[in-house]
Every structure is written in structure tokens, then in C-alpha cells.
Amino acid sequence: MAVKGEGIVERSLVEDDHILEQEKLIIEGVDVSGRWNTFLAPRVQEDYTPSLEAEVRALGVGENIRRCWQCGMCTASCTANSVYPDFNPRHFIYLVKLGDVQRLAKLADVVWRCVGCYKCSQRCPREVNPAEVMEAIGVIVHRRWGERVAREEQVGTGAYKKQIYGTGRLNLATLMAADLRGLGRQRELLSAEQMRIGMKMFRDSRLFHTLRLGRAPGWSRLRRVLEEHRRSREEVHP
């Protein structure tokens, strides 16, 4: 069975309830079922906030957001995007420049997932420094919708710490799975998008290597150092 709206470019950016598509439709004897009758509902911006870009720029690390010309190089380079398809730096910057608080709010639990690898900043042709712009956008998201992302952040931080202290390495695939399980959203692991990513990783042999990723060399000794450092910090800042 065809996926709803599968012919739409950047389908992940379009919400399901905005896609007007009938599974079975015949017009004047012509079968136009599924993607042949795909339309998008009008996008009415009810909460326009022109000061949103100024808020990001005022944080310093987001001062170059105006340079962005939406080429998409940041998203194409993004480490997190391959695991979290909704994490799209180009799209987040677009929403900020548009002042679209309504749509940015819907993505509040995704925006902060940047892993700070700086590949996007290294490859940006306009020197926007998307990694630090994303940091600024994350601060704005926390200011506006802190209570909304608190649980997601707590679950994500817990899974993050467990991996770091357990193996000394971050495995983004298993980190995402742990996040979704902790949030009661494990069904999303079986979504068409995740299945597509899994098959791609299987074909290029990354899936096996990702699942068997073990501890960092000499991790037992380094772990003891980390734990001692953590305990000393807790004594100073209980």
C-alpha cells in the first residue's frame, strides 16, 4: 500500500493532517487514487513573531543566521539527521527567519538534538556556522517551551549518560531507540522512514557495525577517572 503523500519532496516536513489525499477516488471514470490526487492544505500562520530572528541573533552565537540562503548543505552534512529525520537545521533556520512560532513549537522536542559535531559549520558556503545557530535556537526553544521539552530532555540525557559511562562511545541508533522507548513512542521505530533508514544501513553494511559497537579501548580505566571526577563535582555542587 502506498504511503500517504509519498511523492512530496521533503515529505518529513509536511504534517499528515496537511495532506489532502483520498485512498480511493475515481473522477469521470479515471482512477486518481492515492498520490494522483495529492494536495496540501493551506498553511495559515496564526502566530507570526517577526522578533524571533532578532532573539536568535541577540545571543551572539546566532548572529550569522541572516547569511543563510537555504542551500541545505547543513542538513545534508548533519550527523543527527540520519538518525532523527525530523532534525533539519535548514528547516529550523527557515522557521526562525519566517517568524513561524507555531510550527517551531511543534518541533520543540526535536530542535535540541544537535550533537555538536560541527560538520555543518565546516561545510556551510555562507559561513553561517549552523552548529552555533542551532545552539541559539535551542536556547530560544527552552525559554519559550521549557516545560514541553523537559521530559524529552531528561529521557535523552539519561540515555546519553548511560552510554557514555557504560561504553565511552555514543551510538546514535541505539540512543534514538532508548529515547523513544523512554517516551513510550517505540512504535515510531517501525515507521516507514525508520525502516527505510534501516534498510539503507543494512545494504551498506553499517547496521552490523553499529549494533556491535563496543567499548572504547582502555575504557575501564578511563571510566574510573570519569566517575571520580563526577563524584568530586557533586561534593562541590551538591
Residue frames as qw, qx, qy, qz and C-alpha x, y, z in Angstrom:
[[0.000, 0.887, 0.462, 0.000, 0.00, 0.00, 0.00],
 [0.395, 0.568, -0.029, 0.721, 1.31, 3.43, -0.94],
 [0.375, -0.385, -0.446, 0.716, 2.43, 5.78, 1.83],
 [0.083, 0.908, 0.405, -0.072, 0.33, 8.91, 2.20],
 [0.068, 0.980, -0.123, -0.138, 2.00, 11.81, 0.39],
 [0.815, -0.249, 0.339, 0.400, 4.99, 9.70, -0.69],
 [0.603, 0.522, 0.284, 0.533, 5.54, 11.79, -3.82],
 [0.111, -0.987, -0.059, -0.096, 6.03, 15.03, -1.88],
 [0.565, 0.477, -0.368, 0.563, 9.56, 16.44, -1.85],
 [0.084, 0.270, -0.602, 0.747, 10.91, 16.60, 1.75],
 [0.571, -0.426, -0.600, -0.365, 7.87, 14.64, 2.94],
 [0.538, -0.304, -0.613, 0.492, 9.14, 14.69, 6.54],
 [0.098, -0.045, -0.179, 0.978, 8.50, 18.44, 6.68],
 [0.452, -0.215, -0.334, -0.799, 4.79, 18.09, 5.86],
 [0.353, -0.073, 0.745, -0.561, 2.43, 17.07, 8.65],
 [0.110, 0.218, 0.953, 0.179, -0.02, 14.25, 7.92],
 [0.164, 0.675, 0.638, -0.333, -3.09, 16.37, 8.60],
 [0.126, 0.674, -0.165, -0.709, -1.95, 18.89, 5.96],
 [0.018, -0.172, 0.836, 0.520, -2.02, 16.27, 3.20],
 [0.665, 0.307, 0.262, -0.629, -5.32, 16.05, 1.37],
 [0.256, 0.326, -0.838, -0.355, -5.30, 12.69, -0.37],
 [0.829, -0.022, 0.217, -0.515, -8.05, 10.13, -0.88],
 [0.440, -0.288, 0.842, 0.118, -7.06, 6.49, -0.92],
 [0.342, 0.326, 0.833, 0.287, -9.80, 5.64, -3.45],
 [0.237, 0.662, 0.152, -0.694, -11.05, 8.28, -5.88],
 [0.419, 0.271, 0.703, 0.507, -12.43, 7.99, -9.42],
 [0.177, 0.625, 0.099, -0.754, -13.23, 11.16, -11.40],
 [0.615, 0.575, -0.160, -0.515, -15.14, 10.79, -14.68],
 [0.978, 0.198, -0.039, -0.051, -14.04, 7.19, -14.99],
 [0.525, 0.591, -0.475, 0.386, -10.36, 7.95, -14.31],
 [0.803, -0.484, -0.285, 0.198, -8.78, 6.35, -11.26],
 [0.231, 0.719, -0.303, 0.581, -6.83, 9.06, -9.42],
 [0.797, -0.573, -0.188, -0.017, -6.49, 7.19, -6.13],
 [0.787, -0.345, -0.043, 0.509, -3.65, 7.84, -3.73],
 [0.414, -0.421, 0.132, 0.796, -0.80, 10.10, -4.80],
 [0.235, 0.362, 0.565, 0.703, -2.57, 11.15, -8.01],
 [0.194, -0.803, -0.390, -0.407, -4.98, 13.35, -6.03],
 [0.597, -0.372, -0.347, 0.620, -2.45, 14.71, -3.53],
 [0.064, 0.799, 0.093, 0.591, -2.95, 18.30, -2.41],
 [0.409, -0.084, -0.536, 0.734, -1.66, 20.33, 0.54],
 [0.195, -0.840, -0.502, 0.062, -3.96, 22.24, 2.85],
 [0.180, 0.834, -0.069, 0.517, -3.26, 25.99, 3.05],
 [0.618, -0.178, -0.455, 0.616, -0.61, 26.84, 5.63],
 [0.171, -0.868, -0.170, -0.434, -2.13, 29.66, 7.67],
 [0.488, 0.120, -0.499, 0.706, 0.41, 31.24, 10.01],
 [0.401, -0.776, -0.431, -0.226, -1.58, 32.18, 13.09],
 [0.584, -0.766, -0.021, 0.267, 1.29, 33.19, 15.36],
 [0.619, 0.609, -0.047, 0.494, 3.67, 35.36, 13.36],
 [0.548, -0.783, -0.006, 0.294, 6.56, 36.61, 15.51],
 [0.567, 0.767, -0.120, 0.276, 8.94, 38.84, 13.49],
 [0.230, -0.841, 0.438, -0.220, 11.18, 39.30, 16.55],
 [0.971, -0.177, 0.160, 0.021, 12.15, 35.61, 16.59],
 [0.771, 0.442, -0.098, 0.447, 15.21, 36.08, 14.36],
 [0.022, 0.791, -0.279, 0.544, 16.32, 39.07, 16.45],
 [0.764, -0.553, 0.242, -0.228, 16.11, 36.89, 19.58],
 [0.961, 0.059, 0.082, 0.257, 18.42, 34.34, 17.99],
 [0.528, 0.631, -0.124, 0.554, 20.89, 36.98, 16.77],
 [0.296, -0.829, 0.204, -0.429, 20.96, 38.65, 20.19],
 [0.902, -0.407, 0.140, 0.024, 22.52, 35.51, 21.68],
 [0.161, -0.767, 0.560, 0.270, 25.78, 36.09, 19.79],
 [0.408, -0.169, 0.862, 0.247, 26.29, 32.53, 18.57],
 [0.469, 0.541, 0.696, 0.053, 23.30, 33.02, 16.27],
 [0.029, 0.724, -0.028, -0.689, 24.40, 36.34, 14.80],
 [0.017, -0.324, 0.679, 0.659, 25.09, 34.94, 11.31],
 [0.447, 0.370, 0.802, -0.143, 21.63, 33.48, 10.77],
 [0.399, 0.761, 0.099, -0.501, 20.86, 36.25, 8.24],
 [0.036, 0.557, -0.685, -0.468, 23.54, 34.92, 5.91],
 [0.468, 0.089, 0.879, 0.001, 21.64, 31.67, 5.34],
 [0.408, 0.325, -0.360, -0.773, 20.32, 31.25, 1.79],
 [0.810, 0.061, 0.393, -0.430, 18.70, 27.85, 2.41],
 [0.431, 0.501, -0.692, -0.290, 21.03, 25.71, 0.30],
 [0.941, -0.183, -0.043, -0.280, 20.52, 22.72, 2.62],
 [0.556, 0.476, -0.626, 0.270, 24.22, 21.87, 3.00],
 [0.263, -0.432, 0.633, -0.586, 23.83, 21.84, 6.79],
 [0.842, -0.037, 0.293, -0.451, 21.10, 19.21, 6.71],
 [0.857, 0.410, -0.310, -0.048, 22.96, 17.16, 4.08],
 [0.380, 0.507, -0.651, 0.418, 26.02, 17.12, 6.37],
 [0.515, -0.518, 0.316, -0.606, 24.11, 16.57, 9.62],
 [0.168, 0.190, -0.949, 0.189, 25.04, 13.59, 11.79],
 [0.315, 0.155, 0.705, -0.616, 21.79, 13.71, 13.76],
 [0.582, 0.326, -0.120, -0.735, 19.53, 14.00, 10.69],
 [0.471, 0.222, -0.812, -0.263, 20.38, 10.47, 9.53],
 [0.191, -0.142, -0.913, 0.332, 19.01, 9.13, 12.84],
 [0.126, 0.591, 0.558, -0.569, 16.36, 11.76, 13.60],
 [0.327, 0.415, 0.577, 0.622, 14.81, 12.67, 10.20],
 [0.097, -0.904, -0.404, -0.100, 12.82, 15.50, 11.81],
 [0.440, -0.708, 0.084, 0.546, 16.06, 17.18, 12.87],
 [0.572, 0.561, 0.350, 0.485, 16.58, 19.52, 9.93],
 [0.363, -0.463, -0.104, 0.802, 18.79, 22.59, 10.61],
 [0.086, 0.139, 0.445, 0.880, 17.88, 24.22, 7.30],
 [0.290, -0.593, -0.649, -0.377, 14.18, 23.96, 8.15],
 [0.452, -0.649, -0.439, 0.426, 14.63, 25.29, 11.69],
 [0.284, -0.264, 0.097, 0.917, 16.54, 28.32, 10.40],
 [0.065, -0.333, -0.589, -0.733, 13.80, 28.86, 7.82],
 [0.370, -0.682, -0.627, -0.070, 11.10, 28.85, 10.51],
 [0.417, -0.561, -0.239, 0.675, 13.05, 31.34, 12.63],
 [0.167, -0.092, 0.304, 0.933, 13.60, 33.70, 9.71],
 [0.208, -0.440, -0.657, -0.576, 9.91, 33.37, 8.87],
 [0.248, -0.240, 0.403, -0.848, 8.91, 34.11, 12.46],
 [0.714, -0.169, -0.499, -0.461, 6.78, 30.96, 12.47],
 [0.252, -0.385, 0.704, -0.540, 6.49, 30.26, 16.20],
 [0.841, 0.003, 0.172, -0.513, 3.55, 27.93, 15.68],
 [0.909, 0.304, -0.284, -0.033, 5.46, 25.39, 13.60],
 [0.304, 0.535, -0.655, 0.437, 8.69, 25.77, 15.59],
 [0.525, -0.361, 0.499, -0.587, 6.75, 24.94, 18.76],
 [0.952, 0.080, -0.007, -0.295, 5.62, 21.65, 17.22],
 [0.812, 0.367, -0.371, 0.262, 9.28, 20.70, 16.77],
 [0.280, -0.821, 0.349, -0.356, 10.38, 21.84, 20.23],
 [0.834, -0.387, 0.390, -0.055, 11.26, 18.30, 21.32],
 [0.886, 0.323, 0.160, 0.292, 13.48, 17.80, 18.26],
 [0.271, 0.921, -0.141, 0.243, 15.42, 21.08, 17.94],
 [0.379, -0.799, 0.450, -0.123, 17.80, 20.39, 20.86],
 [0.967, -0.055, 0.243, 0.060, 19.06, 17.06, 19.45],
 [0.474, 0.797, -0.348, 0.141, 22.15, 18.63, 17.80],
 [0.922, -0.277, -0.073, 0.262, 25.23, 16.57, 18.73],
 [0.188, -0.929, 0.231, 0.217, 27.68, 19.44, 18.13],
 [0.845, 0.022, 0.355, 0.399, 29.82, 17.68, 15.52],
 [0.030, -0.769, 0.161, 0.618, 30.25, 20.96, 13.57],
 [0.488, 0.128, 0.701, 0.505, 30.23, 19.24, 10.17],
 [0.250, 0.825, 0.495, 0.113, 27.51, 21.66, 9.05],
 [0.149, -0.939, 0.069, 0.302, 29.60, 24.69, 10.06],
 [0.488, -0.387, 0.579, 0.525, 32.66, 23.29, 8.29],
 [0.372, 0.243, 0.747, 0.495, 30.76, 22.86, 5.01],
 [0.178, 0.834, 0.447, -0.269, 28.46, 25.90, 5.04],
 [0.545, 0.392, 0.279, 0.687, 29.29, 28.02, 1.95],
 [0.050, -0.821, -0.174, -0.542, 28.00, 31.19, 3.63],
 [0.350, 0.173, -0.597, 0.701, 29.84, 30.81, 6.98],
 [0.532, -0.572, -0.223, -0.583, 26.53, 30.85, 8.85],
 [0.067, 0.273, -0.834, 0.475, 28.01, 28.50, 11.47],
 [0.651, -0.298, -0.430, -0.550, 24.77, 26.45, 11.68],
 [0.613, -0.179, -0.707, 0.304, 26.00, 24.43, 14.68],
 [0.193, -0.156, -0.450, 0.858, 26.09, 27.54, 16.86],
 [0.385, -0.134, -0.218, -0.887, 22.93, 28.95, 15.29],
 [0.665, -0.274, -0.654, -0.235, 21.24, 25.71, 16.34],
 [0.424, -0.189, -0.630, 0.623, 22.58, 26.26, 19.85],
 [0.105, 0.022, 0.140, -0.984, 20.94, 29.69, 19.87],
 [0.566, -0.180, -0.450, -0.667, 17.66, 28.31, 18.53],
 [0.603, -0.230, -0.750, 0.144, 17.77, 25.64, 21.23],
 [0.183, -0.128, -0.488, 0.844, 18.10, 28.35, 23.90],
 [0.359, -0.043, -0.116, -0.925, 15.04, 30.16, 22.49],
 [0.635, -0.188, -0.664, -0.347, 13.08, 26.90, 22.43],
 [0.479, -0.231, -0.717, 0.450, 13.91, 26.27, 26.08],
 [0.018, 0.056, 0.268, -0.961, 12.90, 29.79, 27.01],
 [0.492, -0.022, -0.231, -0.839, 9.54, 29.53, 25.29],
 [0.864, -0.100, -0.289, -0.400, 8.60, 25.87, 25.74],
 [0.052, 0.502, -0.798, 0.329, 10.86, 24.63, 28.52],
 [0.610, -0.104, 0.615, -0.489, 8.12, 22.65, 30.23],
 [0.857, 0.372, -0.034, -0.356, 7.31, 20.92, 26.96],
 [0.684, 0.508, -0.516, 0.093, 10.81, 19.59, 26.31],
 [0.353, -0.632, 0.585, -0.365, 11.73, 18.89, 29.95],
 [0.877, -0.112, 0.430, -0.183, 10.65, 15.23, 29.89],
 [0.849, 0.518, -0.047, 0.093, 12.17, 14.55, 26.47],
 [0.249, 0.778, -0.479, 0.322, 15.43, 16.15, 27.54],
 [0.553, -0.520, 0.567, -0.320, 15.51, 14.21, 30.79],
 [0.948, 0.109, 0.292, -0.067, 14.98, 10.91, 29.00],
 [0.702, 0.664, -0.162, 0.201, 17.56, 11.79, 26.34],
 [0.026, -0.779, 0.531, -0.333, 20.13, 12.91, 28.92],
 [0.759, -0.353, 0.497, -0.228, 19.64, 9.69, 30.88],
 [0.935, 0.300, 0.174, 0.075, 20.23, 7.53, 27.80],
 [0.433, 0.808, -0.294, 0.272, 23.20, 9.70, 26.82],
 [0.297, -0.701, 0.573, -0.302, 24.87, 9.35, 30.24],
 [0.898, -0.133, 0.397, -0.134, 24.21, 5.62, 30.30],
 [0.853, 0.487, 0.000, 0.184, 26.06, 5.16, 27.00],
 [0.232, 0.825, -0.387, 0.341, 28.93, 7.47, 27.88],
 [0.426, -0.594, 0.602, -0.321, 29.59, 5.89, 31.29],
 [0.921, -0.010, 0.356, -0.159, 28.85, 2.39, 30.03],
 [0.867, 0.290, 0.267, 0.306, 30.99, 2.26, 26.88],
 [0.354, -0.542, 0.217, 0.731, 32.71, 5.61, 26.37],
 [0.108, 0.038, 0.639, 0.760, 31.03, 5.88, 22.98],
 [0.479, 0.364, 0.283, -0.747, 27.83, 7.29, 21.56],
 [0.177, 0.162, 0.891, 0.387, 25.78, 5.01, 19.32],
 [0.290, 0.100, -0.026, -0.951, 23.19, 7.30, 17.75],
 [0.529, -0.120, -0.680, -0.494, 20.97, 4.47, 16.52],
 [0.500, -0.330, -0.770, 0.220, 20.62, 2.83, 19.93],
 [0.090, -0.168, -0.359, 0.914, 20.42, 6.26, 21.58],
 [0.403, -0.051, -0.281, -0.870, 17.38, 7.09, 19.47],
 [0.593, -0.229, -0.740, -0.219, 15.78, 3.73, 20.27],
 [0.375, -0.262, -0.673, 0.581, 16.34, 4.30, 24.00],
 [0.115, 0.066, 0.105, -0.986, 14.81, 7.79, 23.74],
 [0.523, -0.119, -0.452, -0.713, 11.68, 6.55, 22.01],
 [0.575, -0.260, -0.773, 0.067, 11.24, 3.65, 24.44],
 [0.257, -0.201, -0.537, 0.778, 11.63, 6.02, 27.40],
 [0.252, 0.122, 0.017, -0.960, 8.97, 8.31, 25.94],
 [0.540, 0.300, 0.715, -0.327, 6.58, 5.46, 25.17],
 [0.530, 0.675, -0.120, -0.498, 6.95, 6.07, 21.42],
 [0.453, -0.315, 0.791, 0.265, 8.58, 2.77, 20.44],
 [0.661, 0.522, 0.538, -0.041, 6.06, 2.29, 17.60],
 [0.293, 0.904, -0.165, -0.263, 7.90, 5.03, 15.71],
 [0.344, -0.510, 0.738, 0.279, 10.85, 2.65, 15.38],
 [0.493, 0.224, 0.820, 0.187, 8.70, 0.69, 12.91],
 [0.366, 0.768, 0.136, -0.507, 7.70, 3.72, 10.84],
 [0.793, 0.561, 0.173, 0.161, 8.28, 3.70, 7.08],
 [0.195, 0.914, -0.305, 0.183, 11.03, 6.31, 7.45],
 [0.472, -0.625, 0.613, -0.100, 12.93, 4.31, 10.08],
 [0.880, 0.111, 0.460, 0.047, 12.56, 1.11, 8.07],
 [0.621, 0.768, -0.030, 0.154, 13.99, 2.93, 5.04],
 [0.056, -0.850, 0.493, -0.174, 16.99, 4.09, 7.07],
 [0.720, -0.357, 0.588, -0.086, 17.49, 0.60, 8.49],
 [0.873, 0.375, 0.296, 0.097, 17.48, -1.00, 5.04],
 [0.411, 0.864, -0.222, 0.185, 19.96, 1.58, 3.77],
 [0.308, -0.725, 0.592, -0.170, 22.29, 0.87, 6.70],
 [0.856, -0.076, 0.510, -0.037, 21.91, -2.88, 6.08],
 [0.784, 0.602, 0.100, 0.113, 22.81, -2.53, 2.39],
 [0.363, 0.797, -0.357, 0.324, 25.97, -0.53, 3.04],
 [0.750, -0.026, -0.571, 0.332, 26.97, -2.81, 5.99],
 [0.010, -0.485, 0.362, -0.796, 26.68, -0.05, 8.60],
 [0.732, -0.447, -0.115, -0.501, 23.87, -1.77, 10.53],
 [0.910, -0.136, -0.343, 0.191, 26.01, -4.68, 11.73],
 [0.501, 0.243, -0.343, 0.757, 28.91, -2.44, 12.76],
 [0.269, -0.519, 0.088, -0.807, 26.54, -0.05, 14.54],
 [0.828, -0.413, -0.171, -0.339, 24.86, -2.80, 16.57],
 [0.907, -0.140, -0.247, 0.311, 28.15, -4.40, 17.59],
 [0.208, 0.725, -0.268, 0.599, 29.87, -1.14, 18.55],
 [0.746, -0.376, -0.479, 0.269, 31.59, -1.97, 21.82],
 [0.441, -0.842, -0.079, 0.300, 33.53, -0.13, 24.48],
 [0.307, 0.895, -0.300, 0.118, 36.27, 2.37, 23.72],
 [0.773, 0.199, -0.473, 0.373, 39.81, 0.94, 24.15],
 [0.368, 0.085, -0.543, 0.750, 41.00, 1.14, 27.76],
 [0.345, -0.585, -0.266, -0.684, 37.56, 2.24, 28.88],
 [0.711, -0.501, -0.477, 0.127, 37.64, 0.55, 32.30],
 [0.525, -0.207, -0.227, 0.794, 40.48, 2.80, 33.47],
 [0.028, 0.252, 0.176, 0.951, 39.03, 5.93, 31.89],
 [0.476, -0.580, -0.523, -0.403, 35.62, 5.21, 33.37],
 [0.619, -0.488, -0.442, 0.428, 37.07, 5.23, 36.88],
 [0.306, -0.052, -0.028, 0.950, 38.61, 8.65, 36.21],
 [0.218, -0.403, -0.402, -0.793, 35.26, 9.98, 34.96],
 [0.589, -0.582, -0.549, -0.115, 33.38, 8.63, 37.96],
 [0.541, -0.360, -0.325, 0.687, 35.91, 10.17, 40.39],
 [0.112, 0.111, 0.140, 0.977, 35.54, 13.49, 38.61],
 [0.388, -0.502, -0.513, -0.578, 31.75, 13.27, 38.77],
 [0.617, -0.548, -0.522, 0.216, 31.81, 12.49, 42.50],
 [0.421, -0.215, -0.178, 0.863, 34.14, 15.41, 43.20],
 [0.084, -0.278, -0.296, -0.910, 31.83, 17.77, 41.29],
 [0.522, -0.556, -0.566, -0.314, 28.82, 16.52, 43.24],
 [0.577, -0.443, -0.438, 0.528, 30.64, 17.21, 46.51],
 [0.223, -0.106, 0.001, 0.969, 31.35, 20.80, 45.42],
 [0.384, -0.004, -0.203, -0.901, 27.96, 21.35, 43.77],
 [0.169, 0.153, 0.948, -0.223, 25.50, 19.02, 45.57]]
